[in-house]
């Protein structure tokens, strides 16, 4: 029977588990973790759809201010329910109609929109749907 010594392989898992438990109990999920040398490692922010605007945009509980350390280009993926898009755009994005985008909403929250249409109707997403922002 194998015999294991030390906890070096387990310690990072214990740390991540402790952070996960803190987040689920109302704590704040870390935006990024740094390793020696200041290199940024991948991160994520979890939230949910909390409202639907009059035009059908999906408004999340993820504050734009919490996205300061998050890249805005193709290195970031936003997932909602079974849908996903890359990049975070401003309101003046200039993207073509019927494109799914994550935008910095005027109200200060991350919003999921379909250009010139209703994201709620087109995607079938309702309030409470999970939203995840993930980046490299």
C-alpha positions as CSV (number, residue, x, y, z in Angstrom):
1,X,0.0,0.0,0.0
2,X,1.4,3.5,-0.9
3,X,2.6,5.7,1.9
4,X,2.4,9.5,1.4
5,X,4.4,12.0,3.3
6,X,3.9,15.8,3.6
7,X,1.1,18.0,2.6
8,X,2.6,20.1,-0.2
9,X,0.2,18.8,-2.8
10,X,-2.8,19.2,-0.5
11,X,-2.1,22.7,0.9
12,X,-3.1,24.6,-2.3
13,X,-6.3,22.6,-2.5
14,X,-7.1,23.4,1.1
15,X,-6.5,27.1,0.4
16,X,-8.8,27.0,-2.6
17,X,-11.4,25.1,-0.6
18,X,-11.2,27.7,2.2
19,X,-11.6,30.6,-0.3
20,X,-14.6,28.8,-1.9
21,X,-16.3,28.3,1.4
22,X,-15.7,31.9,2.4
23,X,-17.2,33.1,-0.9
24,X,-20.3,30.8,-0.5
25,X,-20.8,32.2,3.0
26,X,-21.0,35.8,1.8
27,X,-17.2,36.5,1.5
28,X,-15.6,38.1,-1.5
29,X,-14.1,35.9,-4.2
30,X,-10.6,37.0,-5.1
31,X,-10.4,38.8,-8.5
32,X,-6.8,37.6,-9.1
33,X,-4.1,35.7,-7.4
34,X,-0.4,36.6,-7.9
35,X,2.5,34.2,-7.8
36,X,6.1,35.2,-7.3
37,X,7.3,37.7,-9.8
38,X,3.9,39.4,-10.0
39,X,2.6,37.2,-12.8
40,X,-1.2,37.2,-12.9
41,X,-2.9,33.8,-12.9
42,X,-6.3,33.1,-14.3
43,X,-9.3,34.2,-12.2
44,X,-13.1,34.2,-12.2
45,X,-16.0,36.1,-10.7
46,X,-19.4,34.5,-10.2
47,X,-22.7,36.3,-10.1
48,X,-26.3,36.0,-11.4
49,X,-28.9,37.8,-13.5
50,X,-30.8,40.0,-11.1
51,X,-33.0,42.0,-13.5
52,X,-34.1,42.3,-17.1
53,X,-34.2,45.8,-18.6
54,X,-37.2,47.1,-20.6
55,X,-35.4,46.3,-23.8
56,X,-34.5,42.8,-22.7
57,X,-30.9,43.2,-21.5
58,X,-29.8,40.8,-18.7
59,X,-28.5,42.9,-15.8
60,X,-26.2,41.0,-13.4
61,X,-25.1,41.6,-9.8
62,X,-21.5,41.9,-11.0
63,X,-20.4,45.5,-10.5
64,X,-18.3,47.0,-13.3
65,X,-16.0,48.3,-10.5
66,X,-15.2,44.7,-9.5
67,X,-13.8,44.1,-13.1
68,X,-10.9,46.5,-12.9
69,X,-8.3,43.6,-12.9
70,X,-10.2,41.8,-15.7
71,X,-9.0,42.1,-19.3
72,X,-11.5,43.4,-21.8
73,X,-10.4,41.5,-24.8
74,X,-10.8,37.8,-26.0
75,X,-8.9,36.6,-22.9
76,X,-12.1,37.0,-20.9
77,X,-15.2,34.7,-21.3
78,X,-18.6,35.5,-19.9
79,X,-20.9,32.5,-19.4
80,X,-24.6,32.7,-18.7
81,X,-26.7,29.6,-18.5
82,X,-25.5,27.7,-21.6
83,X,-24.4,30.8,-23.5
84,X,-21.1,32.4,-23.7
85,X,-19.3,35.4,-25.3
86,X,-15.8,36.8,-25.2
87,X,-14.7,40.3,-24.3
88,X,-16.3,43.1,-22.3
89,X,-17.4,46.2,-24.2
90,X,-18.5,49.7,-23.6
91,X,-21.9,51.0,-24.6
92,X,-20.4,52.4,-27.8
93,X,-19.2,49.0,-29.0
94,X,-20.2,49.2,-32.7
95,X,-20.9,45.5,-33.0
96,X,-23.3,44.1,-35.6
97,X,-27.0,43.3,-34.9
98,X,-27.8,40.0,-33.1
99,X,-24.4,39.7,-31.5
100,X,-24.3,38.5,-27.9
101,X,-22.1,40.9,-25.9
102,X,-21.1,41.6,-22.3
103,X,-21.2,45.4,-21.7
104,X,-20.4,47.8,-18.9
105,X,-24.0,48.9,-18.2
106,X,-24.8,52.6,-17.6
107,X,-26.1,51.6,-14.1
108,X,-22.7,50.3,-13.1
109,X,-23.4,46.5,-13.5
110,X,-22.2,44.0,-16.1
111,X,-25.0,43.4,-18.6
112,X,-25.5,40.8,-21.3
113,X,-27.1,42.2,-24.4
114,X,-28.0,41.1,-27.9
115,X,-27.4,44.0,-30.2
116,X,-30.8,45.4,-31.5
117,X,-32.8,42.6,-29.9
118,X,-33.9,41.2,-26.5
119,X,-31.3,39.0,-24.8
120,X,-34.0,37.6,-22.5
121,X,-36.2,36.5,-25.4
122,X,-33.5,35.3,-27.7
123,X,-31.6,33.3,-25.0
124,X,-34.5,32.3,-22.8
125,X,-32.6,33.4,-19.7
126,X,-34.5,34.4,-16.6
127,X,-33.6,36.2,-13.4
128,X,-31.5,34.1,-11.1
129,X,-29.5,32.4,-14.0
130,X,-25.8,32.0,-13.1
131,X,-23.2,34.3,-14.7
132,X,-19.5,33.6,-14.6
133,X,-16.6,35.9,-15.8
134,X,-13.5,33.9,-16.5
135,X,-10.1,35.1,-17.7
136,X,-6.6,33.9,-18.5
